[in-house]
């Protein structure tokens, strides 16, 4: 097709499963924080233990997502870059739409500019 440019996929396209997994873990942890007694009765565990486990799960999922989503070329932790360099209301949008690594300029397919 003449006149059309090949559109680059988003930088994290092949790593979106990591964000989905972290989101599911956060949802499970959030449920444990909001309903510790009900979940504790179901699991036959004290509500405090459920809350503590849920808190740990939330921190682990956030830390894992922040560390696991990286530029394949230079290793830049993209989630951490987005959170630290973008505004509070824009970091997620930036993360889901960025086409090239802000550090090295490559896209997810390891192409250099």
Secondary structure per residue as TSV (DSSP state, phi and psi in degrees):
chain	resnum	aa	ss	phi	psi
A	1	X	-	360.0	120.4
A	2	X	T	-77.9	138.9
A	3	X	T	86.7	-9.2
A	4	X	-	-99.4	139.7
A	5	X	-	-97.8	150.8
A	6	X	-	-73.0	119.0
A	7	X	-	-77.6	129.4
A	8	X	-	-73.9	140.5
A	9	X	-	-73.4	163.0
A	10	X	-	-64.8	152.7
A	11	X	T	-59.2	-35.7
A	12	X	T	-95.9	14.0
A	13	X	G	-51.2	-45.5
A	14	X	G	-82.5	-1.7
A	15	X	G	-117.4	9.4
A	16	X	H	-62.8	-26.7
A	17	X	H	-60.5	-31.1
A	18	X	H	-66.7	-39.4
A	19	X	H	-68.6	-38.6
A	20	X	H	-63.7	-43.7
A	21	X	H	-63.0	-43.5
A	22	X	H	-63.0	-38.2
A	23	X	H	-64.0	-41.4
A	24	X	H	-65.5	-43.6
A	25	X	H	-63.1	-38.3
A	26	X	H	-64.6	-39.9
A	27	X	H	-64.2	-43.3
A	28	X	H	-64.0	-44.5
A	29	X	H	-62.7	-40.2
A	30	X	H	-62.5	-40.1
A	31	X	H	-62.7	-40.4
A	32	X	H	-65.6	-33.0
A	33	X	H	-75.6	-34.1
A	34	X	H	-83.0	-30.5
A	35	X	-	-131.3	57.2
A	36	X	H	-66.5	-36.2
A	37	X	H	-70.6	-43.2
A	38	X	H	-64.0	-44.2
A	39	X	H	-68.0	-37.6
A	40	X	H	-61.9	-40.3
A	41	X	H	-64.7	-40.5
A	42	X	H	-64.2	-40.7
A	43	X	H	-90.7	-0.4
A	44	X	T	54.5	51.5
A	45	X	S	-137.2	152.8
A	46	X	-	-64.4	146.2
A	47	X	H	-60.0	-33.2
A	48	X	H	-64.5	-39.6
A	49	X	H	-65.8	-37.9
A	50	X	H	-64.9	-44.2
A	51	X	H	-62.2	-43.8
A	52	X	H	-63.3	-45.4
A	53	X	H	-61.9	-39.2
A	54	X	H	-65.8	-40.5
A	55	X	H	-63.2	-44.8
A	56	X	H	-61.5	-43.7
A	57	X	H	-60.6	-41.6
A	58	X	H	-63.1	-47.2
A	59	X	H	-64.6	-40.8
A	60	X	H	-64.9	-42.7
A	61	X	H	-66.2	-41.3
A	62	X	H	-65.1	-44.8
A	63	X	H	-63.9	-41.0
A	64	X	H	-65.3	-45.2
A	65	X	H	-62.6	-41.3
A	66	X	H	-65.2	-30.1
A	67	X	H	-94.2	-27.9
A	68	X	H	-84.4	-30.3
A	69	X	-	-86.0	105.9
A	70	X	B	-131.0	158.6
A	71	X	-	-69.2	130.2
A	72	X	T	-67.6	-21.8
A	73	X	T	-90.7	-53.2
A	74	X	T	-106.4	-10.0
A	75	X	-	83.9	8.9
A	76	X	-	-58.8	129.1
A	77	X	B	-76.3	102.5
A	78	X	H	-69.1	-38.8
A	79	X	H	-65.6	-44.3
A	80	X	H	-63.5	-40.1
A	81	X	H	-61.8	-44.9
A	82	X	H	-62.1	-44.5
A	83	X	H	-67.7	-39.6
A	84	X	H	-84.3	-24.2
A	85	X	H	-110.5	-8.7
A	86	X	S	-110.7	161.8
A	87	X	-	-70.5	164.3
A	88	X	T	-57.7	-39.7
A	89	X	T	-84.8	-7.0
A	90	X	T	-117.3	-11.5
A	91	X	H	-62.7	-40.2
A	92	X	H	-69.4	-42.9
A	93	X	H	-60.1	-44.7
A	94	X	H	-60.5	-46.9
A	95	X	H	-58.2	-40.2
A	96	X	H	-83.7	-8.0
A	97	X	H	-121.7	-11.6
A	98	X	-	-64.2	137.7
A	99	X	-	-99.7	-32.6
A	100	X	S	-128.1	150.5
A	101	X	-	-64.2	130.9
A	102	X	T	-70.8	-17.1
A	103	X	T	-90.1	-51.3
A	104	X	T	-108.7	-14.8
A	105	X	-	84.8	1.2
A	106	X	-	-83.8	159.0
A	107	X	-	-97.2	-175.4
A	108	X	T	-67.3	-15.9
A	109	X	T	-92.5	13.8
A	110	X	-	69.1	24.5
A	111	X	-	-84.6	133.8
A	112	X	-	-87.3	151.1
A	113	X	-	-68.1	360.0
